[in-house]
């Protein structure tokens, strides 16, 4: 297939629910979007909302903290576990990620220390229903990722990574763990891995990532993170097989010389995107780890928008700031914004807005931006917006 650059942009933005009025609605809209993307990336940093919350807020009408908590920890239709990185996905995907749990059973840090307390931890969790690290209260510390930590935390997280435990619920950043065998839907905890071999498993993940971004190229990039064991040769073989099986389609993007791949089932949606967008432009603020941004070099090629998350960049080397959100207006990225939530004073503070070169802020844009900021304010139960 061939597509113009504008057509490809509209296709991506529409399928992500970012063009025009939000097409995902309520709890079923959350499920629909996550089903389409496979998973959304989780991150605990909360400056103006966590990354996964901002991703859903940008797309889902009526989205709230309580809605996501119900789906995760009451109905358990969603689960937080590893895929690309730590992600939120459909609970039914649990058997497909057995390779990750297997790896952690063999390779976790402080393995011997955890094995020594493993049965005690599982028995305690079973008796109490769910426990936090503080409630578990094991003596001592152990080596852990980033730095050493309490043995209680290390043991619970190790057993979570290996599939013995799942997150029962969270209170703020405090996680309480329960037995996976008790809280996963019947028959799911010990369901066999559905893949016959590693190549089949990687093919499933590649198709999943194409569905997450919407269109990807066969090149190295961050979108492939978490597909363990996939090198360039394996990736080429997987693309060939997905093409021969009719699961993906190559798309030549005019004006760029790029060949991208979309899921074959979305061919008609790409054709429909050839029609110009004529509705009222809306503002959307994207999360730093938004699925659409998983391959930032691709976004730069398609939209002419250069974005890097500078949270880990030393302050003196940052071009913008610590936690900055890309801003969409209609079909283009027009800038980036730095909102910070002052919880104590129930105020959403806007520290800065940087316009992209060549973009002039019209009255219509400022009205659309104000509407989206008010939505973010209400999501956090704040009472006012303060522009610094």
C-alpha positions in Angstrom: 0.0 0.0 0.0 0.9 3.6 -0.4 -0.1 6.4 1.9 0.6 10.1 2.1 2.4 11.5 5.1 -0.8 13.3 6.2 -2.8 10.2 5.8 -0.4 8.1 7.9 -0.5 10.8 10.6 -4.3 10.8 10.7 -4.4 7.0 10.8 -2.2 7.0 13.8 -3.9 9.8 15.7 -7.4 8.5 15.0 -6.7 4.9 16.1 -5.1 6.2 19.3 -8.2 8.3 20.0 -6.3 11.5 19.8 -8.0 13.2 16.8 -11.3 14.9 17.4 -13.7 13.9 20.2 -12.6 11.0 22.4 -13.8 7.7 20.9 -13.1 5.6 23.9 -15.6 5.9 26.7 -15.7 4.7 30.3 -14.4 1.4 31.7 -15.1 -0.4 28.4 -13.2 2.3 26.6 -10.2 1.6 28.8 -10.5 -2.1 28.0 -10.9 -1.4 24.3 -7.8 0.8 24.1 -5.6 -1.6 26.1 -6.9 -4.5 23.9 -5.9 -2.5 20.8 -2.4 -1.7 22.2 -1.7 -4.9 24.1 -0.3 -3.0 27.0 0.3 0.5 28.3 3.5 1.3 30.1 3.4 1.9 33.9 5.6 4.4 35.8 5.3 5.4 39.4 6.6 9.0 39.0 3.7 11.3 39.8 4.3 15.0 39.0 0.9 15.8 37.4 -0.4 12.2 37.2 1.3 8.9 36.5 2.3 8.2 32.9 -0.3 5.4 32.4 -3.0 7.6 34.0 -2.2 10.5 31.6 -2.2 8.1 28.6 -5.7 7.0 29.5 -6.9 10.4 30.4 -5.9 11.7 27.0 -8.1 9.1 25.3 -10.9 7.9 27.5 -14.0 9.9 28.3 -14.9 9.8 32.0 -11.7 8.2 33.0 -10.9 8.3 36.8 -8.5 6.8 39.3 -11.3 4.7 40.7 -12.2 3.3 37.3 -8.7 2.0 36.8 -8.5 0.6 40.3 -11.7 -1.3 39.8 -10.5 -2.9 36.6 -7.1 -3.8 38.2 -7.9 -4.8 41.8 -11.6 -5.5 42.1 -12.7 -7.0 38.7 -9.2 -8.1 37.8 -9.8 -7.6 34.1 -6.5 -5.9 34.0 -3.2 -6.8 35.6 0.1 -5.0 36.2 3.1 -7.0 35.1 6.1 -7.0 32.7 5.8 -6.8 29.0 7.7 -4.0 27.2 8.7 -2.8 30.7 6.3 -2.7 33.7 2.9 -2.4 32.0 -0.8 -2.7 32.5 -2.5 -5.3 30.2 -5.5 -7.7 30.0 -5.3 -10.4 32.7 -6.0 -13.0 30.0 -2.5 -12.3 28.6 -1.0 -14.0 31.7 0.0 -17.3 30.0 1.7 -15.5 27.1 4.2 -13.9 29.5 5.4 -17.1 31.2 8.9 -16.6 29.7 9.4 -13.5 31.8 8.3 -15.3 35.0 10.6 -18.2 34.1 13.6 -15.8 33.7 13.0 -14.3 37.1 12.8 -17.7 38.7 16.3 -18.4 37.5 18.0 -15.0 37.6 16.6 -12.7 40.3 19.1 -11.0 42.6 19.5 -12.3 46.2 18.1 -15.7 45.0 19.4 -17.7 48.0 18.1 -15.3 50.6 14.7 -15.3 49.0 14.6 -19.0 48.7 15.3 -19.3 52.4 12.2 -17.4 53.3 10.0 -18.3 50.3 7.7 -20.8 52.1 7.3 -18.6 55.1 6.3 -15.6 52.9 3.8 -17.7 50.9 2.3 -19.1 54.0 2.0 -15.7 55.6 0.3 -14.2 52.5 -2.1 -17.2 52.4 -3.1 -16.8 56.0 -3.6 -13.0 55.8 -5.0 -12.8 52.3 -2.6 -10.0 51.3 0.5 -8.3 52.9 2.7 -5.3 52.4 6.5 -5.3 53.0 6.0 -3.5 56.3 3.4 -6.1 57.4 5.6 -9.0 56.4 8.4 -7.6 58.7 11.3 -9.9 57.8 14.6 -9.0 59.4 17.6 -7.9 57.4 18.3 -6.4 54.0 19.2 -7.8 50.6 20.7 -6.7 47.3 18.1 -5.4 44.9 17.7 -3.5 41.7 18.9 0.2 41.9 20.1 -0.4 45.6 19.8 -2.6 48.6 16.4 -2.9 50.2 14.6 -4.7 53.1 14.4 -8.5 52.7 10.6 -8.2 53.0 10.4 -6.0 49.9 12.9 -8.1 48.0 11.1 -11.3 48.8 7.6 -10.0 47.9 8.8 -8.4 44.6 10.8 -11.5 43.7 7.7 -13.7 44.1 5.7 -11.2 42.2 8.1 -11.2 39.3 8.2 -15.0 39.3 4.4 -15.3 39.3 3.7 -16.6 42.8 2.1 -13.3 43.8 0.2 -10.6 42.2 -0.5 -7.1 43.4 -3.7 -7.3 45.4 -4.1 -3.6 45.7 -2.2 -0.3 46.1 -2.6 2.5 48.6 -0.6 5.3 47.1 2.7 3.8 46.3 2.4 1.0 48.9 1.7 -2.4 47.3 -0.1 -5.2 49.0 0.5 -8.7 47.5 -1.8 -11.7 47.3 -1.4 -15.2 46.0 -1.7 -15.3 42.2 -3.4 -18.7 42.4 -6.2 -17.3 44.5 -6.9 -14.0 42.8 -6.4 -14.7 39.1 -9.5 -16.0 37.3 -10.0 -19.7 37.5 -7.6 -21.8 35.3 -5.4 -18.9 34.4 -2.6 -19.1 37.0 -1.2 -22.4 35.8 -2.5 -22.2 32.2 0.3 -23.5 29.8 2.3 -21.1 27.7 0.5 -21.0 24.2 3.7 -20.7 22.2 5.4 -23.8 20.7 8.8 -22.1 20.6 10.7 -18.8 21.1 10.2 -17.7 17.5 6.5 -18.0 17.9 6.5 -16.0 21.1 8.6 -13.2 19.6 6.3 -13.1 16.6 3.3 -12.5 19.0 5.3 -9.7 20.7 6.3 -8.0 17.5 2.7 -8.0 16.2 1.6 -6.7 19.7 4.1 -3.8 19.4 3.0 -2.9 15.9 -0.5 -2.7 17.4 0.7 -0.6 20.3 2.2 2.1 18.1 0.0 1.7 15.1 2.8 1.5 12.5 6.4 0.5 12.9 9.4 0.0 10.7 11.7 -3.0 10.7 14.6 -1.2 12.5 16.1 -1.2 16.0 14.2 0.9 18.5 12.8 1.2 22.0 9.4 -0.2 20.8 11.1 -3.7 20.8 12.2 -3.5 24.5 11.2 -6.6 26.4 11.3 -9.0 23.5 14.0 -11.1 25.0 16.4 -12.8 22.6 15.3 -10.9 19.5 18.3 -9.7 17.4 18.2 -8.2 13.9 18.2 -11.6 12.2 15.3 -12.9 14.2 13.4 -9.7 13.7 13.8 -10.0 9.9 12.6 -13.6 10.0 9.6 -12.6 12.1 8.6 -9.8 9.8 8.8 -12.2 6.8 6.6 -14.7 8.6 4.0 -12.1 9.6 3.9 -10.9 6.0 3.5 -14.3 4.6 0.8 -15.1 7.1 -1.1 -12.0 6.1 -1.0 -10.5 9.6 0.8 -7.3 8.6 0.9 -5.0 5.6 3.8 -2.9 4.3 3.0 0.8 3.7 5.1 3.1 1.6 4.8 6.5 3.1 5.1 9.1 0.3 7.3 12.1 0.8 9.5 10.2 3.2 10.8 7.1 1.5 9.9 5.1 4.6 8.3 1.7 4.6 6.2 1.0 7.7 4.1 -2.0 8.7 0.6 -2.0 10.1 -1.7 -4.8 11.2 -3.5 -6.2 8.2 -6.9 -5.8 9.9 -6.4 -2.1 9.9 -6.1 -1.6 6.1 -9.6 -0.1 5.8 -8.8 2.4 8.6 -5.7 3.5 6.8 -7.7 4.0 3.6 -10.3 6.0 5.5 -7.6 8.3 6.8 -7.0 9.6 3.2 -9.9 11.9 3.8 -8.9 15.3 5.2 -9.8 16.0 8.9 -12.4 18.8 9.0 -13.7 18.7 12.5 -12.8 21.1 15.3 -9.2 20.8 16.5 -8.7 19.5 20.0 -5.7 19.6 22.4 -4.3 16.4 23.8 -1.4 16.2 26.2 0.6 13.0 25.9 2.3 11.0 28.7 6.1 10.7 28.5 5.7 6.9 28.0 2.7 7.0 25.7 2.5 4.1 23.3 2.5 6.5 20.4 5.9 7.7 21.5 7.6 4.3 22.0 9.7 4.9 18.9 10.7 8.5 19.2 12.8 8.5 16.1 9.8 7.4 14.1 7.7 10.2 15.5 10.4 12.7 14.6 10.4 11.3 11.0 6.6 11.4 10.7 5.6 14.5 12.7 8.8 16.5 12.7 8.6 16.6 16.5 11.8 15.9 18.6 10.9 14.6 22.1 13.1 13.2 24.8 12.0 12.5 28.3 14.5 14.4 30.4 13.6 13.0 33.8 17.0 11.2 34.1 19.0 14.0 32.4 21.1 16.1 34.8 19.4 19.5 35.3 22.2 21.5 33.7 21.9 19.4 30.5 18.1 19.6 30.1 16.8 21.4 27.1 13.3 21.8 28.7 12.5 20.4 32.1 12.1 17.4 34.4 8.6 16.2 33.4 7.3 17.7 30.2 4.3 16.6 28.2 4.1 16.8 24.4 1.0 18.8 23.2 -1.0 17.8 20.2 -3.4 20.3 18.5 -5.4 18.7 15.7 -3.0 16.7 13.5 0.3 18.2 14.7 2.5 18.5 17.7 2.6 22.2 18.6 4.6 22.3 21.7 5.3 20.9 25.2 4.0 21.8 28.6 5.1 21.4 32.2 2.2 21.0 34.6 2.9 20.3 38.3 0.2 19.3 40.8 0.3 21.1 44.1 -1.8 18.6 46.1 -1.6 20.6 49.4 -3.2 23.7 47.8 -5.3 21.7 45.3 -3.7 23.7 42.5 -2.5 22.6 39.0 0.5 24.8 38.3 1.6 25.4 34.7 5.3 26.3 34.9 5.9 26.6 31.2 4.6 26.2 27.7 7.1 25.9 24.8 5.7 26.4 21.3 7.2 24.5 18.4 9.0 26.7 15.9 6.5 28.2 13.5 3.4 27.7 15.7 1.5 30.8 16.7 -0.9 30.5 19.6 -4.4 31.4 18.3 -7.4 32.2 20.5 -8.9 28.9 19.4 -5.8 27.0 20.5 -5.7 28.7 23.9 -9.4 27.9 24.5 -8.7 24.2 23.6 -5.7 24.1 25.8 -7.6 25.6 28.7 -10.3 23.0 28.3 -7.8 20.1 28.4 -6.0 21.6 31.5 -9.4 22.0 33.3 -9.9 18.3 32.6 -6.6 17.4 34.1 -7.4 19.6 37.1 -10.7 17.9 37.7 -9.1 14.5 37.3 -7.0 15.3 40.4 -9.8 17.0 42.3 -7.9 20.2 42.2 -9.7 23.5 42.4 -7.7 26.0 40.3 -5.1 26.4 37.6 -2.2 28.8 38.2 0.1 29.8 35.3 3.6 30.7 36.5 
